[in-house]
Amino acid sequence: MKENYLSDKELETEGKTIKVMVELYCRDHHDCQSPPCAECCELIEYAIARIKQCPLKEQRTTCGKCEIHCYKPAMKKQIKEVMRYAGPRMLKAHPLLTAKHILKGMKKK
């Protein structure tokens, strides 16, 4: 089995969702010319690395429903803040990505 268990398309979609959410947050909370700022870029890279290394493999659902705590506490706090802010705004900004994310969240473990 491949080490990166997600298909390229799944990884691309999840990465794009994370990136869009962080950019929405960064645009409205950080004073930078073109989001994402360096701090937010680090968060995007970290989140995508966590997705790639997820031990649940094919049974993976959204991180919010996961019982495994693979994020460092500081990064977990940061991504939760981003998701609380960007989540409700995603439906208007990116309805298709939002629908895919919601459907994945409804997936049973």
C-alpha positions as CSV (number, residue, x, y, z in Angstrom):
1,M,0.0,0.0,0.0
2,K,1.2,3.5,-0.7
3,E,2.4,5.6,2.2
4,N,0.2,8.5,1.2
5,Y,-3.2,6.6,1.4
6,L,-5.3,9.5,0.0
7,S,-5.7,9.7,-3.7
8,D,-4.1,12.8,-5.3
9,K,-7.6,14.2,-6.0
10,E,-8.7,13.7,-2.3
11,L,-5.5,15.2,-1.0
12,E,-5.9,18.1,-3.4
13,T,-9.5,18.7,-2.4
14,E,-8.7,18.6,1.4
15,G,-5.6,20.8,0.9
16,K,-7.6,23.3,-1.1
17,T,-10.3,23.4,1.6
18,I,-7.8,24.0,4.4
19,K,-6.0,26.6,2.3
20,V,-9.3,28.5,1.5
21,M,-10.4,28.5,5.1
22,V,-7.1,29.8,6.3
23,E,-7.0,32.5,3.6
24,L,-10.5,33.6,4.6
25,Y,-9.4,33.9,8.2
26,C,-6.0,35.5,7.4
27,R,-7.6,38.1,5.1
28,D,-9.9,39.3,7.9
29,H,-7.6,39.0,10.9
30,H,-4.0,39.7,9.8
31,D,-2.6,42.8,8.3
32,C,-1.0,41.5,5.1
33,Q,-1.1,42.5,1.5
34,S,-1.9,39.1,0.0
35,P,-3.0,36.3,2.3
36,P,-1.9,34.0,3.5
37,C,0.8,35.5,5.7
38,A,3.8,33.5,6.9
39,E,2.1,32.3,10.1
40,C,-0.9,31.1,8.1
41,C,1.3,29.4,5.5
42,E,2.9,27.5,8.3
43,L,-0.6,26.4,9.5
44,I,-1.6,25.3,6.0
45,E,1.5,23.2,5.6
46,Y,1.1,21.7,9.1
47,A,-2.5,20.8,8.5
48,I,-1.8,19.2,5.1
49,A,1.1,17.2,6.7
50,R,-1.3,15.9,9.4
51,I,-3.8,14.8,6.8
52,K,-1.1,13.0,4.8
53,Q,0.1,11.2,8.0
54,C,-3.4,10.3,9.4
55,P,-3.3,6.8,10.9
56,L,-7.0,6.1,10.1
57,K,-6.2,5.7,6.4
58,E,-9.3,5.0,4.4
59,Q,-11.6,5.3,7.4
60,R,-10.6,8.9,7.8
61,T,-13.4,11.4,8.4
62,T,-13.0,15.1,9.3
63,C,-10.5,16.1,11.9
64,G,-13.2,17.6,14.1
65,K,-14.8,14.1,14.6
66,C,-11.5,12.3,15.2
67,E,-10.7,10.8,18.6
68,I,-7.0,10.8,17.8
69,H,-5.2,14.0,18.8
70,C,-2.4,14.4,16.3
71,Y,-2.1,18.2,16.3
72,K,0.2,19.9,18.6
73,P,-1.8,21.9,21.2
74,A,-0.9,25.3,19.8
75,M,-1.7,24.3,16.2
76,K,-4.9,22.7,17.3
77,K,-6.0,25.9,19.0
78,Q,-5.0,27.9,15.9
79,I,-6.9,25.6,13.4
80,K,-10.0,25.5,15.6
81,E,-10.0,29.3,15.6
82,V,-9.7,29.4,11.9
83,M,-12.4,26.8,11.3
84,R,-14.8,28.5,13.7
85,Y,-14.4,31.7,11.8
86,A,-14.1,30.4,8.2
87,G,-16.6,27.5,8.4
88,P,-19.8,29.6,8.2
89,R,-18.3,31.8,5.5
90,M,-17.3,28.9,3.3
91,L,-20.8,28.3,2.1
92,K,-20.9,31.7,0.5
93,A,-17.3,31.8,-0.7
94,H,-16.9,28.2,-1.9
95,P,-20.2,26.3,-1.8
96,L,-18.9,23.2,-3.6
97,L,-15.9,22.7,-1.3
98,T,-18.3,23.2,1.6
99,A,-20.7,20.6,0.4
100,K,-17.8,18.1,-0.1
101,H,-16.5,18.8,3.4
102,I,-20.0,18.4,5.0
103,L,-20.6,15.1,3.1
104,K,-17.2,13.8,4.3
105,G,-18.1,14.8,7.9
106,M,-21.3,12.7,7.6
107,K,-19.2,9.6,6.6
108,K,-19.3,6.9,9.2
109,K,-16.1,5.7,10.8
